[in-house]
Amino acid sequence: MKTAQLSGSTRTNVGKKDAAAVRNAGMVPCVLYGQGEQTHFSVKRNDIEKIVFSPDVYKVELDIDGKKASAIIRELQQHPVKDNVLHVDFLELSDSKPVRVSLPVRLTGSSRGVMAGGKLLQVFRKLQCVGLAQDLPEAIILDITQLKIGKSIRVGSIEIPGVKFLDPASAVVVSVKMARGATKPADDDDDEEEEA
C-alpha cells in the first residue's frame, strides 16, 4: 500500500461542542483505535482531504504529539451537501493481525475483444480484501490483453499471495461484451476456415 504522513494533536475534550470548535478552526476530529486505548486527536482539514479524496488506499503514518502509529482509514463521515470531511476513524495496524480493506482495481493492456469492436465493462472498481498490512498491494492490477469478446475475469481467478478476497468468487470483475459494430477476431476466423 502507498504510505502517507499525517501529524495531529491530542484532543482533551470530547463531545459535540468541542468537535464543532475543532471544525471551525479548520481541523477534523479523529479517533485512533485497534491497539489498546482509543486516542482522540485532530488533524488539518487540507492534509486529511488529500488522502481521502484520492483513488488510492493509503497506510497512514500518524504522529500524534510525538506518539507514532501506522493506521488505515476505517470509517469516514462527510457533510451530506458540502462533502467536507467531518470525522475520521483510524484503525491501528498490527504486523500479526489481518486487516480488511477495499483495494482499487486497475486494468492494463489492450483487450483483443475491444480492438475487434467489443465493449469493455468494468463491474468492480474496488474489491474487498483481507490480509496482513505488509502483504496488501497498492492496487489489484488486471491484465486484459487476452480478453476476447464474451470473456471475463472473475474474482476467483485473481491470485495475490497473502490476500483473500471477500467478494463472491463467481462475481465478474471485468468483461468484454459484443457490441453492434463488433467483428470476430482474426484468429477465430482462421479456426473456422481450417474446420471447413
NUVEX-227082 format. One record per residue: x negated, y, z of N, C-alpha, C in turn. Coordinates in pm, 1 decimal. Last residue first. Example, Ala and Ser with C-alpha at 12.3 -4.5 7.8 and 13.67 -1.06 7.14 Angstrom:
# residues 2
{r {-1285.0, -225.0, 708.0}, {-1367.0, -106.0, 714.0}, {-1290.0, 3.0, 787.0}}
{r {-1319.0, -569.0, 780.0}, {-1230.0, -450.0, 780.0}, {-1320.0, -330.0, 780.0}}
# end
This chain:
# residues 196
{r {1350.9, -2594.4, -4204.6}, {1419.4, -2614.1, -4331.8}, {1332.7, -2695.7, -4428.2}}
{r {1149.7, -2566.5, -4009.9}, {1253.7, -2668.6, -3990.7}, {1323.8, -2698.6, -4122.7}}
{r {1007.9, -2351.6, -4116.3}, {940.9, -2480.4, -4104.8}, {1042.5, -2592.8, -4090.1}}
{r {1196.0, -2149.7, -4091.4}, {1151.3, -2188.2, -4225.9}, {1084.6, -2325.1, -4222.3}}
{r {1214.0, -2128.0, -3811.6}, {1330.5, -2170.0, -3888.8}, {1291.7, -2217.8, -4029.2}}
{r {959.5, -2029.4, -3747.6}, {1001.5, -2160.0, -3696.4}, {1118.4, -2215.2, -3777.3}}
{r {964.3, -1780.0, -3867.2}, {869.7, -1879.8, -3916.2}, {911.6, -2019.2, -3873.9}}
{r {1148.9, -1647.7, -3706.3}, {1182.6, -1672.9, -3846.2}, {1093.2, -1782.1, -3904.3}}
{r {1002.8, -1628.2, -3468.4}, {1125.6, -1707.9, -3469.8}, {1165.2, -1744.2, -3612.7}}
{r {797.6, -1454.5, -3538.5}, {762.6, -1594.1, -3511.4}, {884.5, -1684.7, -3507.2}}
{r {933.6, -1208.2, -3572.3}, {874.8, -1276.3, -3687.7}, {846.9, -1422.8, -3659.4}}
{r {1246.5, -1174.0, -3394.0}, {1101.5, -1161.8, -3403.7}, {1046.7, -1249.1, -3516.1}}
{r {1541.6, -1050.9, -3552.7}, {1472.0, -1162.6, -3487.5}, {1322.0, -1139.8, -3498.8}}
{r {1653.6, -718.0, -3469.7}, {1616.8, -821.6, -3567.0}, {1547.2, -933.6, -3492.7}}
{r {1913.8, -491.9, -3367.8}, {1803.7, -583.5, -3338.5}, {1780.6, -682.6, -3451.4}}
{r {2109.6, -297.8, -3365.7}, {2013.3, -296.0, -3477.0}, {1899.1, -394.8, -3460.5}}
{r {2253.0, -361.1, -3128.5}, {2316.4, -364.6, -3260.6}, {2216.1, -375.3, -3374.6}}
{r {2060.2, -582.6, -2912.7}, {2120.2, -452.7, -2946.0}, {2173.7, -459.6, -3088.8}}
{r {2028.0, -821.9, -2659.4}, {2047.6, -799.2, -2802.9}, {2114.9, -662.7, -2822.4}}
{r {1809.5, -741.3, -2382.6}, {1938.9, -779.7, -2440.0}, {1940.8, -750.9, -2590.0}}
{r {1572.4, -839.1, -2161.4}, {1587.9, -776.2, -2293.1}, {1715.4, -830.3, -2355.3}}
{r {1534.0, -758.0, -1807.5}, {1569.5, -845.7, -1919.6}, {1574.4, -766.1, -2049.6}}
{r {1437.6, -777.4, -1465.5}, {1430.6, -706.2, -1593.8}, {1463.6, -806.0, -1705.1}}
{r {1546.3, -928.9, -1253.7}, {1480.6, -800.6, -1226.7}, {1477.5, -715.4, -1353.7}}
{r {1814.7, -1127.9, -1160.4}, {1736.4, -1079.1, -1275.3}, {1679.4, -941.4, -1242.0}}
{r {1818.8, -1366.9, -898.3}, {1850.1, -1230.1, -942.3}, {1756.3, -1186.0, -1054.5}}
{r {1746.8, -1606.9, -790.4}, {1808.6, -1611.2, -924.1}, {1838.9, -1471.3, -980.8}}
{r {1656.0, -1549.0, -537.6}, {1557.2, -1595.2, -636.3}, {1613.6, -1592.5, -778.5}}
{r {1780.3, -1250.1, -381.1}, {1804.7, -1385.8, -430.7}, {1706.9, -1423.9, -542.7}}
{r {1529.9, -1073.5, -181.7}, {1638.2, -1072.7, -280.6}, {1657.6, -1214.7, -333.8}}
{r {1303.0, -1110.7, -35.0}, {1430.5, -1132.6, 33.2}, {1549.5, -1129.5, -61.9}}
{r {988.1, -1263.2, -95.7}, {1095.7, -1176.0, -143.3}, {1227.5, -1213.0, -76.2}}
{r {676.2, -1249.5, 68.5}, {800.1, -1324.7, 47.1}, {909.6, -1226.1, 6.0}}
{r {329.2, -1256.1, 21.1}, {450.9, -1173.9, 17.5}, {571.0, -1262.6, -13.7}}
{r {100.2, -1404.3, -3.1}, {129.4, -1346.5, 128.0}, {256.4, -1263.7, 133.1}}
{r {58.5, -1336.6, -347.9}, {8.8, -1408.1, -228.6}, {40.9, -1332.3, -99.2}}
{r {338.5, -1320.0, -544.1}, {234.7, -1234.0, -486.9}, {188.1, -1302.2, -358.7}}
{r {528.2, -1403.9, -819.8}, {444.8, -1457.0, -711.9}, {337.5, -1357.0, -672.0}}
{r {841.7, -1436.4, -962.8}, {736.3, -1340.9, -924.1}, {658.8, -1398.3, -806.2}}
{r {1052.8, -1602.1, -1006.2}, {933.0, -1627.9, -1087.8}, {818.4, -1531.5, -1053.9}}
{r {1263.5, -1515.5, -847.0}, {1197.8, -1641.8, -814.2}, {1069.4, -1668.1, -891.5}}
{r {1360.0, -1288.1, -981.7}, {1286.0, -1271.2, -856.2}, {1204.8, -1396.5, -823.8}}
{r {1306.1, -1319.4, -1341.1}, {1386.4, -1330.1, -1218.7}, {1297.2, -1319.6, -1094.8}}
{r {1305.5, -1174.2, -1650.0}, {1217.2, -1209.6, -1537.8}, {1304.8, -1207.0, -1412.7}}
{r {1444.6, -1300.9, -1963.5}, {1442.6, -1215.0, -1845.0}, {1336.7, -1261.2, -1746.1}}
{r {1564.6, -1298.3, -2308.5}, {1481.2, -1349.2, -2199.1}, {1479.9, -1249.8, -2083.2}}
{r {1696.3, -1179.5, -2517.5}, {1767.0, -1285.0, -2445.2}, {1689.2, -1342.8, -2329.0}}
{r {1404.0, -1117.0, -2699.3}, {1547.5, -1089.3, -2686.0}, {1615.1, -1209.0, -2618.3}}
{r {1109.6, -1177.0, -2493.7}, {1181.6, -1172.0, -2621.8}, {1327.8, -1138.7, -2595.0}}
{r {829.2, -1080.5, -2318.2}, {976.8, -1086.3, -2310.2}, {1040.2, -1071.8, -2448.6}}
{r {555.8, -1050.1, -2311.4}, {609.0, -1173.2, -2372.5}, {761.4, -1182.6, -2371.5}}
{r {521.5, -800.5, -2176.4}, {475.6, -817.7, -2314.8}, {542.3, -937.1, -2383.4}}
{r {571.6, -721.9, -1919.8}, {688.5, -760.6, -2000.9}, {651.6, -788.6, -2147.0}}
{r {440.9, -768.1, -1608.6}, {400.4, -757.0, -1749.5}, {514.7, -809.4, -1836.5}}
{r {501.9, -590.7, -1315.5}, {550.9, -697.6, -1403.1}, {508.1, -670.6, -1547.1}}
{r {396.8, -519.4, -995.8}, {367.0, -494.7, -1137.4}, {412.2, -614.2, -1220.5}}
{r {512.7, -373.2, -723.1}, {523.6, -502.9, -789.7}, {509.5, -477.2, -939.2}}
{r {275.5, -167.4, -541.2}, {397.0, -186.6, -620.7}, {396.0, -327.1, -677.7}}
{r {76.3, -193.9, -352.4}, {137.3, -61.7, -372.0}, {270.8, -74.3, -443.2}}
{r {126.7, -506.9, -160.4}, {68.0, -423.4, -266.0}, {134.6, -286.3, -272.9}}
{r {56.0, -645.2, 156.0}, {156.0, -578.6, 72.3}, {89.9, -489.2, -33.4}}
{r {-134.1, -742.8, 327.7}, {-103.4, -822.4, 207.0}, {-10.2, -750.2, 109.4}}
{r {-146.3, -577.4, 546.1}, {-265.3, -583.6, 460.3}, {-241.0, -661.7, 331.1}}
{r {103.6, -621.4, 669.7}, {74.0, -490.1, 609.3}, {-43.5, -497.2, 512.6}}
{r {253.9, -932.4, 581.8}, {164.0, -855.5, 668.2}, {123.0, -728.3, 594.7}}
{r {595.6, -924.7, 455.9}, {456.4, -969.2, 456.1}, {376.0, -888.2, 556.0}}
{r {878.3, -914.3, 250.8}, {826.5, -932.7, 386.9}, {684.0, -982.5, 376.2}}
{r {1080.4, -697.0, 42.4}, {970.4, -792.1, 65.4}, {937.1, -799.5, 213.7}}
{r {1312.1, -604.7, -198.7}, {1289.9, -621.0, -54.6}, {1186.2, -730.7, -31.7}}
{r {1228.9, -397.4, -476.3}, {1258.6, -531.1, -423.9}, {1226.0, -536.2, -275.3}}
{r {1354.9, -148.1, -702.6}, {1280.1, -185.5, -581.9}, {1321.0, -325.3, -540.7}}
{r {1494.4, -150.7, -931.3}, {1385.4, -52.5, -925.2}, {1296.9, -80.1, -804.1}}
{r {1649.6, -402.1, -1115.0}, {1595.4, -365.0, -983.5}, {1482.6, -264.0, -999.3}}
{r {1708.9, -402.1, -1389.5}, {1817.7, -410.3, -1292.0}, {1771.3, -362.0, -1155.1}}
{r {1631.7, -272.6, -1683.7}, {1566.6, -295.0, -1554.3}, {1673.9, -286.6, -1446.3}}
{r {1654.1, -377.6, -2007.2}, {1736.6, -343.9, -1891.0}, {1659.8, -375.7, -1764.0}}
{r {1588.6, -294.1, -2339.7}, {1529.3, -331.8, -2210.5}, {1620.1, -285.6, -2097.2}}
{r {1720.2, -424.6, -2633.6}, {1733.2, -319.3, -2532.9}, {1681.1, -369.7, -2398.3}}
{r {1556.9, -494.3, -2955.2}, {1636.7, -525.5, -2836.4}, {1636.0, -410.8, -2736.4}}
{r {1386.2, -452.9, -3167.2}, {1513.1, -378.6, -3165.5}, {1602.5, -408.4, -3047.2}}
{r {1145.1, -563.2, -3149.3}, {1232.2, -621.7, -3252.3}, {1370.5, -556.7, -3251.6}}
{r {1045.2, -436.8, -2932.2}, {987.8, -399.2, -3062.0}, {1069.6, -456.3, -3178.0}}
{r {1187.3, -577.6, -2739.2}, {1219.0, -435.9, -2760.5}, {1165.8, -389.4, -2896.5}}
{r {1063.2, -828.3, -2757.0}, {1206.5, -816.0, -2784.1}, {1247.7, -672.8, -2812.9}}
{r {807.9, -775.4, -2673.2}, {826.8, -818.3, -2812.8}, {973.5, -802.9, -2852.9}}
{r {734.7, -492.2, -2468.4}, {809.8, -616.1, -2488.6}, {828.8, -647.8, -2637.0}}
{r {430.8, -378.9, -2376.8}, {540.5, -350.5, -2470.0}, {608.9, -482.3, -2503.7}}
{r {311.5, -308.1, -2037.1}, {315.1, -377.4, -2165.5}, {433.6, -335.0, -2250.3}}
{r {472.8, -307.7, -1713.6}, {359.8, -277.7, -1801.5}, {375.6, -356.8, -1931.5}}
{r {679.2, -166.5, -1458.7}, {667.5, -250.3, -1578.0}, {546.2, -208.5, -1659.8}}
{r {721.4, -186.6, -1108.8}, {663.3, -113.6, -1222.3}, {644.4, -210.8, -1338.4}}
{r {923.6, -148.5, -832.0}, {892.2, -239.0, -943.0}, {841.7, -154.6, -1059.3}}
{r {838.0, -65.3, -489.3}, {882.5, -27.8, -623.8}, {840.1, -130.8, -729.0}}
{r {952.6, -245.6, -201.5}, {841.6, -206.2, -289.0}, {893.0, -171.7, -428.5}}
{r {1068.0, -210.5, 112.4}, {1115.8, -210.0, -25.8}, {1002.7, -159.8, -113.2}}
{r {963.6, -431.1, 382.9}, {960.7, -304.5, 308.1}, {1026.9, -322.3, 171.3}}
{r {899.8, -568.4, 696.7}, {990.4, -569.4, 581.5}, {988.3, -432.4, 513.8}}
{r {606.0, -733.1, 821.9}, {692.5, -614.8, 815.6}, {777.6, -622.6, 688.9}}
{r {458.3, -962.6, 1058.0}, {505.3, -926.7, 923.1}, {600.7, -807.9, 930.0}}
{r {194.4, -904.8, 1286.8}, {340.4, -912.6, 1268.7}, {379.1, -875.3, 1126.4}}
{r {-78.6, -865.9, 1302.5}, {-29.1, -1003.4, 1315.1}, {122.0, -1017.4, 1292.0}}
{r {-136.3, -598.9, 1286.9}, {-207.6, -688.3, 1195.4}, {-149.9, -829.1, 1195.3}}
{r {147.7, -382.4, 1291.5}, {57.1, -470.9, 1364.7}, {-9.0, -564.6, 1263.5}}
{r {274.3, -46.6, 1273.2}, {232.7, -172.1, 1211.3}, {137.5, -249.1, 1301.9}}
{r {563.1, 118.8, 1392.8}, {418.5, 98.2, 1404.4}, {381.1, -40.2, 1352.6}}
{r {795.4, 287.1, 1207.5}, {769.0, 158.0, 1269.9}, {618.1, 135.7, 1271.3}}
{r {960.4, 597.6, 1249.8}, {841.7, 525.7, 1203.4}, {829.6, 393.9, 1278.7}}
{r {1231.7, 783.5, 1149.0}, {1189.2, 676.7, 1240.4}, {1070.2, 604.9, 1176.9}}
{r {1308.1, 1125.4, 1115.7}, {1237.1, 1010.2, 1060.0}, {1201.7, 912.5, 1171.1}}
{r {1548.6, 1373.8, 1023.3}, {1487.4, 1289.1, 1126.8}, {1422.4, 1168.5, 1059.9}}
{r {1602.3, 1539.2, 805.1}, {1645.8, 1580.7, 938.7}, {1576.1, 1501.9, 1049.6}}
{r {1504.3, 1670.9, 502.5}, {1477.8, 1560.9, 595.6}, {1510.4, 1609.9, 736.8}}
{r {1758.9, 1801.3, 284.8}, {1646.8, 1822.6, 377.0}, {1628.4, 1699.6, 465.6}}
{r {1977.9, 1785.4, 122.0}, {1876.4, 1680.4, 107.2}, {1753.3, 1703.4, 194.2}}
{r {2200.1, 1952.9, 139.1}, {2070.7, 2012.4, 101.8}, {1960.2, 1909.8, 76.1}}
{r {2407.1, 1765.9, 209.1}, {2418.2, 1857.3, 93.7}, {2280.7, 1904.6, 46.0}}
{r {2336.4, 1599.9, 423.7}, {2423.6, 1547.7, 317.7}, {2432.6, 1636.2, 193.2}}
{r {1997.1, 1573.9, 520.0}, {2115.6, 1659.9, 517.1}, {2203.8, 1615.5, 401.0}}
{r {1887.4, 1244.3, 619.9}, {1879.5, 1364.6, 537.3}, {2009.1, 1443.3, 545.5}}
{r {1687.0, 1019.6, 795.8}, {1814.7, 1092.3, 794.6}, {1795.1, 1220.5, 715.8}}
{r {1545.1, 702.1, 765.7}, {1536.4, 842.9, 728.2}, {1675.0, 904.4, 732.5}}
{r {1337.6, 439.2, 891.2}, {1469.7, 499.6, 867.6}, {1455.4, 648.9, 849.2}}
{r {1070.7, 362.5, 862.1}, {1174.1, 259.9, 874.5}, {1312.7, 317.1, 843.4}}
{r {766.4, 423.8, 722.6}, {896.0, 486.8, 748.7}, {1001.9, 378.0, 748.9}}
{r {497.3, 267.6, 903.5}, {573.9, 290.7, 780.0}, {704.8, 357.7, 818.7}}
{r {171.0, 328.7, 1055.4}, {315.1, 303.1, 1056.5}, {373.4, 315.0, 916.4}}
{r {-92.9, 334.7, 1283.9}, {-52.9, 308.8, 1145.1}, {93.4, 269.5, 1146.2}}
{r {-211.9, 592.4, 1503.7}, {-131.5, 472.5, 1478.6}, {-104.5, 459.9, 1329.0}}
{r {-375.4, 774.7, 1764.6}, {-369.6, 730.8, 1626.2}, {-288.8, 601.7, 1613.1}}
{r {-353.1, 1062.5, 1951.9}, {-318.9, 919.5, 1951.6}, {-299.6, 875.4, 1806.6}}
{r {-391.3, 1334.1, 1903.7}, {-508.9, 1251.6, 1929.5}, {-481.2, 1102.1, 1932.3}}
{r {-125.0, 1419.0, 1856.2}, {-204.0, 1476.7, 1966.0}, {-321.6, 1386.0, 2004.3}}
{r {-98.6, 1171.7, 1650.8}, {-5.8, 1245.5, 1737.4}, {-82.3, 1292.3, 1859.8}}
{r {-149.1, 1082.7, 1346.5}, {-233.9, 1138.1, 1451.5}, {-143.9, 1227.0, 1536.3}}
{r {-85.3, 801.4, 1136.2}, {-37.1, 909.7, 1222.6}, {-143.8, 952.1, 1322.4}}
{r {-90.7, 700.0, 825.0}, {-185.5, 706.4, 937.1}, {-147.4, 828.3, 1021.4}}
{r {149.6, 512.0, 664.3}, {118.1, 644.6, 717.0}, {24.8, 632.8, 836.8}}
{r {173.3, 364.2, 364.3}, {136.7, 332.7, 502.1}, {86.9, 464.9, 558.0}}
{r {437.4, 436.6, 131.2}, {311.8, 469.7, 198.4}, {298.2, 402.1, 334.3}}
{r {551.5, 377.2, -187.5}, {571.5, 342.6, -46.6}, {437.0, 360.3, 23.0}}
{r {640.9, 619.7, -445.3}, {553.2, 521.0, -381.3}, {595.2, 493.5, -237.3}}
{r {790.8, 826.6, -539.2}, {833.0, 690.8, -579.1}, {751.3, 581.4, -509.7}}
{r {877.9, 1068.1, -291.1}, {775.3, 1009.7, -377.4}, {823.1, 870.6, -417.1}}
{r {971.8, 1219.9, -60.5}, {1018.2, 1239.6, -197.7}, {910.6, 1196.0, -297.1}}
{r {809.6, 1143.9, 166.3}, {946.7, 1094.2, 148.3}, {991.5, 1103.4, 2.6}}
{r {567.5, 1280.1, 137.8}, {567.6, 1134.1, 149.5}, {705.5, 1077.1, 115.8}}
{r {643.7, 1544.1, 126.2}, {553.4, 1493.6, 21.5}, {552.3, 1341.0, 20.4}}
{r {785.4, 1571.7, 362.6}, {861.3, 1565.4, 236.9}, {774.6, 1518.1, 120.4}}
{r {588.5, 1593.2, 556.9}, {668.3, 1470.2, 552.6}, {743.6, 1457.9, 419.7}}
{r {485.3, 1850.7, 498.3}, {398.1, 1732.5, 498.7}, {478.4, 1603.4, 483.6}}
{r {703.6, 2025.2, 528.0}, {636.8, 2013.2, 397.7}, {552.5, 1886.2, 387.2}}
{r {761.1, 1998.6, 806.5}, {856.9, 1953.7, 704.3}, {789.5, 1932.0, 568.2}}
{r {525.4, 1870.0, 1037.7}, {564.6, 1978.2, 947.5}, {653.8, 1923.8, 836.1}}
{r {664.4, 1669.2, 1307.0}, {564.7, 1694.8, 1201.8}, {614.5, 1809.3, 1113.8}}
{r {692.3, 1557.7, 1648.1}, {742.9, 1634.3, 1533.2}, {628.1, 1658.7, 1435.5}}
{r {789.9, 1274.5, 1857.7}, {698.1, 1378.9, 1810.7}, {761.2, 1454.3, 1694.3}}
{r {808.9, 1019.6, 2090.3}, {884.3, 1124.7, 2022.1}, {787.9, 1236.5, 1983.9}}
{r {743.8, 684.0, 2099.6}, {679.5, 815.3, 2105.8}, {762.6, 912.9, 2024.5}}
{r {828.9, 400.8, 2300.4}, {859.5, 491.7, 2188.7}, {786.0, 624.3, 2210.1}}
{r {588.4, 152.8, 2412.6}, {686.0, 260.5, 2433.2}, {708.2, 342.1, 2306.6}}
{r {508.6, -132.2, 2209.7}, {516.0, -67.4, 2341.2}, {621.8, 42.0, 2345.7}}
{r {545.4, -91.5, 1892.4}, {438.9, -145.9, 1978.1}, {444.6, -71.7, 2111.5}}
{r {786.2, 21.1, 1798.8}, {738.3, -106.4, 1745.0}, {631.3, -171.6, 1829.3}}
{r {807.0, 373.7, 1698.8}, {835.1, 259.5, 1786.5}, {777.3, 131.8, 1724.6}}
{r {826.9, 717.4, 1688.8}, {740.4, 604.4, 1655.2}, {772.5, 491.9, 1752.6}}
{r {1033.9, 967.4, 1553.4}, {1013.8, 868.9, 1659.6}, {922.7, 759.3, 1606.4}}
{r {1063.1, 1324.5, 1490.9}, {1033.7, 1185.4, 1451.8}, {1022.5, 1097.7, 1575.9}}
{r {1186.3, 1633.5, 1357.9}, {1170.7, 1542.8, 1471.9}, {1153.7, 1397.6, 1424.4}}
{r {1005.6, 1859.0, 1161.6}, {1102.0, 1748.7, 1155.9}, {1079.5, 1658.9, 1277.3}}
{r {988.7, 2223.8, 1139.2}, {934.3, 2091.3, 1172.4}, {1046.2, 1986.1, 1159.7}}
{r {1070.9, 2482.7, 1129.6}, {1011.1, 2425.5, 1008.6}, {946.3, 2289.5, 1031.5}}
{r {1207.7, 2565.0, 1345.8}, {1066.2, 2606.6, 1341.1}, {994.1, 2546.5, 1219.9}}
{r {1446.8, 2437.3, 1323.4}, {1444.2, 2581.4, 1293.9}, {1301.5, 2634.1, 1282.3}}
{r {1374.2, 2184.0, 1417.9}, {1405.5, 2202.2, 1274.8}, {1399.3, 2349.4, 1234.7}}
{r {1343.1, 2242.3, 1691.1}, {1229.1, 2189.3, 1614.7}, {1252.0, 2213.1, 1465.7}}
{r {1603.2, 2315.6, 1757.0}, {1495.7, 2414.7, 1770.8}, {1373.6, 2373.1, 1689.6}}
{r {1730.2, 2069.6, 1717.8}, {1770.1, 2185.1, 1636.3}, {1661.8, 2293.1, 1639.8}}
{r {1607.7, 1918.6, 1917.8}, {1589.9, 1879.6, 1777.2}, {1624.1, 1995.8, 1684.5}}
{r {1704.8, 2051.1, 2145.3}, {1561.0, 2050.4, 2119.0}, {1535.0, 2017.3, 1972.0}}
{r {1976.6, 1990.0, 2121.2}, {1930.2, 2130.2, 2123.7}, {1783.1, 2139.6, 2087.1}}
{r {1980.1, 1706.6, 2130.6}, {2028.3, 1778.7, 2012.3}, {1976.4, 1921.9, 2006.8}}
{r {1666.7, 1570.0, 2263.7}, {1810.1, 1598.1, 2265.3}, {1848.9, 1681.4, 2145.0}}
{r {1386.2, 1578.5, 2460.9}, {1455.4, 1503.7, 2356.4}, {1605.5, 1528.9, 2370.9}}
{r {1080.9, 1741.5, 2530.9}, {1226.3, 1737.0, 2548.2}, {1289.6, 1663.4, 2430.8}}
{r {826.3, 1695.9, 2425.9}, {852.3, 1664.7, 2566.6}, {1002.0, 1652.5, 2592.0}}
{r {678.1, 1564.3, 2145.4}, {795.4, 1639.2, 2193.2}, {822.5, 1597.5, 2336.9}}
{r {347.6, 1594.6, 2012.3}, {443.6, 1526.2, 2100.1}, {557.1, 1619.9, 2139.5}}
{r {283.0, 1655.2, 1669.6}, {266.4, 1695.6, 1810.1}, {380.5, 1636.4, 1892.6}}
{r {94.6, 1510.8, 1393.0}, {215.7, 1550.2, 1464.7}, {184.3, 1594.4, 1604.7}}
{r {-23.2, 1451.9, 1064.7}, {-50.7, 1498.0, 1201.7}, {79.2, 1543.3, 1265.8}}
{r {-88.2, 1196.0, 840.4}, {14.6, 1286.4, 892.3}, {-20.6, 1322.5, 1036.2}}
{r {-199.7, 1052.9, 534.4}, {-230.0, 1102.1, 669.6}, {-122.5, 1202.4, 711.9}}
{r {-127.0, 751.7, 357.2}, {-112.4, 897.0, 371.4}, {-143.1, 934.8, 515.4}}
{r {-201.4, 493.3, 124.5}, {-212.3, 547.1, 260.3}, {-198.7, 698.7, 257.6}}
{r {-32.0, 231.7, -56.3}, {-102.4, 360.4, -51.8}, {-100.4, 413.3, 91.2}}
{r {-83.1, -120.1, 0.0}, {0.0, 0.0, 0.0}, {-86.7, 125.4, 0.0}}
# end
